[in-house]
């Protein structure tokens, strides 16, 4: 699966069903090529302009399931 495939999916918390946004960034350890964590953020126009965004960082271990349209995570 490519990063672009993951970026198109909505990130949803298993705990409360809250939509956390989409993957906007990935932190990778360069020497080992290991993914440290993903960054999800809601894609709302006004949040980007006024800097009032809510970032959520999560690791591969936090991913419960990857579906066609959503990625379920447990934080």
For each residue, the residues with C-beta under 8 A, 3 or more apart:
1: 5 6 66
2: 5 6
3: 6 7 23 26
4: 7 8
5: 1 2 8 9
6: 1 2 3 9 23 38 66 71
7: 3 4 22 23 24
8: 4 5 22
9: 5 6 22 23 66 67 69 70 71
10: 19 21 22 69 70 71
11: 19 20 21 22 23 40 56 58 70 71 73
12: 17 18 19 20 70 71 72 73
13: 16 17 18 20 72 73 74 75
14: 17 64 72 73 74
15: 18 74 75
16: 13
17: 12 13 14
18: 12 13 15
19: 10 11 12 42
20: 11 12 13 40 42 56 73
21: 10 11 24 40 41 42 43 54 56
22: 7 8 9 10 11 40 41 42 43
23: 3 6 7 9 11 26 38 39 40 71
24: 7 21 39 40 41 43
25: 38 39
26: 3 23 35 37 38 39
27: 35 36 37 38 39
28: 33 34 35 36
29: 32 33 34 35 36
30: 33
31:
32: 29
33: 28 29 30
34: 28 29
35: 26 27 28 29 38 59 60
36: 27 28 29 59
37: 26 27 57 58 59
38: 6 23 25 26 27 35 57 58 59 60
39: 23 24 25 26 27 55 56 57
40: 11 20 21 22 23 24 55 56 57 58
41: 21 22 24 53 54 55 56
42: 19 20 21 22 47 53 54
43: 21 22 24 48
44: 47 48
45: 48 49
46: 49 50 52
47: 42 44 50 51 52 53 54
48: 43 44 45 51 53
49: 45 46
50: 46 47
51: 47 48
52: 46 47
53: 41 42 47 48
54: 21 41 42 47
55: 39 40 41
56: 11 20 21 39 40 41 75
57: 37 38 39 40
58: 11 37 38 40 62 63 73 75
59: 35 36 37 38 62
60: 35 38 63
61:
62: 58 59 73 74 75
63: 58 60 66 71 72 73
64: 14 72 73 74
65: 71 72
66: 1 6 9 63 71 72
67: 9 70 71 72
68:
69: 9 10
70: 9 10 11 12 67
71: 6 9 10 11 12 23 63 65 66 67
72: 12 13 14 63 64 65 66 67
73: 11 12 13 14 20 58 62 63 64
74: 13 14 15 62 64
75: 13 15 56 58 62
